[in-house]
């Protein structure tokens, strides 16, 4: 070995360390955002980060409300003079030596950071029903579906076991009194309800909707977890009742469609649209002609799909878990998740007078515009953060 050999190894080692640093640094920048605004308190947020990178992409914010809500959460942190770190809840967790005063957000990083910061105020941000309720509903509804249609359908949208609600000091819950009822009694005292935002539509024309709306037209609007969200019950009714029309909006699982393939072929009153941008002409056309939304979901927290259609004046027919606190003032709450309850609900809808339908269209639009606005969401977060850190 000559004298230069150790030097060569040393250079190779430095090069490897530098390469690793660059790779780590890229991951660091990609997966979280830090904004130190000079405040003494630090908050760690386990949520989503993509909205920060796409602030100028208007179409991106036509999707789930959590995108605009992420930016509102950061605005609240700034207004409270917090320094903050956002880390994607399901992306690699970066290494933080800093101690945080507040941990906020979703599992799994919520739990990890709570363990690292035992003295921090721990606020779990719950955007749906209690996870054990959701898992039980998925299993029960899927098992019943498999037995009825003699199929082996996989469980969709099961949530991993976690103890985030148990370790939290507070639970900021998106939902209603019906969402709270999905929790064990010993956790309910921690829950503070937050009204989520609705989409900021460029134009809402209730006068036009009143002119063209049809009590024979219904819409189901959802995303993943088709059985959990009751589409099988809805299809079963409309396959048997071809005098009424059903418009299905959202990505539907292939395995699910296979079960109904032959029946759907002969049901000219049922149309599938797949994903639609809520600002698209096609979506707005459906929101105008459909007098009713039907959504018998087994586990929700006042879903955004429901809220957005109500804002456009569509009258909701909902399960208790998809309902707002005062559902009876704006629509109909299903008694159970079964065909008898679906029949009763649709009979109710068809018995409404034209005058009643007009009044419900207006009340839904007004209620959602007031209760589920960006301003209301920000105010509720501000008030509840202030309450949490002052106690």
Phi, psi and omega in degrees: 000125180275175185294335183279345184301310178301324180296321179295316178298321180298317179295319179297321179296316178298319180297319179296317179297318181295319178298316178297319179300315180297319180296316179295319181298318179297319178295320180301311182290324185291320193263350177207164179233133176245133177227100180270108183260012174094359179283158181279331180272138178247134177240133174259127182244118175260095183210235178237154187242335184310322181303330178295326184278344187237033182304328184266002181265092186301318183297327179301324183276006171278352180275216186300144181297338182299342179290311178287330180291330175301315180291327177291321177301317179294324178294322177296317178300319179294319181295329178275001180063039173271145161272142187219159174232126171255131174230130177307131185295334183243015175255168180306137180275124179285163184272123181239121174274338182294146172269139182252147179273333182222134172246127185223139172133210190250161172287157005273342186291335176303311181297314182300314183285332173295319178297323181284340184230069187298337181270355182288155169285128188249115183239108178277133182257100186264120183255002178212191179292167177303136192296329179290326174296313181299313181298319179296318180295320178300313182295312183295315182290321180292318178299318179295321178297314181297320180293319183292320186253010176051055181224167179246079186271134181286152174288131181245137173073028172294141181257136178294147176303137175203160181244028183302319181291327181290320184274346183290144170282324180221152173239112173274110190252122168282123179151211186220184177300333179288330176292318179301324182294345178282348182271153170299148183302324184289351179256347190294333181293343180277346193276132173238118182286137176236132175275117181289170182278166170243165179295140177273089183292142181292330180202129174241117184246086182293328178299316179295318180299316180300325181292321191251350186297147184232127179287354176271354185249129181236157177227138168247128186225111182203184180233219185299154181087056188299318180289318177305325184264012165077018182294330179299318179295320181294314179299318181303319180293312187285336173295325182272347184230082188281001177278350177242152186251141178237130176246119185255118182242129179129161179288122183254136183297139182300318181299325180292313182296328179301322182296323185259007189309308184292322180290322181293325181303325183263002182258088182290349181272000181243126180233137178252132184245349185067202180289135175230135172295133183293346176261002181286154179299323183293316179295316181294327175297314180295320179296330179283314186282332183278118177286331189230143167257133175238123189211084182273061183284146181267355182196113181208187170212069187052074188298146181299325180299320179292311182301317182294320178290322176299321180298331178272006174093012179276132186277124187273139168242110195227155166289166179299327185282347176255004188266153169279171182302323185246047184304325184296337179282341187235349182187219188224135176256125178295139181288318181217173174263073179208173186291326178301316180291324176297315180299314180300319181294316182288326173299319176301315183296320183283343178273351181292140174283163178300322180296318178297319180297316178300315180297321179290322176303311181294318183293323178295314179299313182294317183297312182291320180301325181275315189276330186242049178264161175300321182295318180294316179301314180297317181298316181294320177297314180302310182298318184283327172296315179301317179297317185294320185274349181268342182278000000 
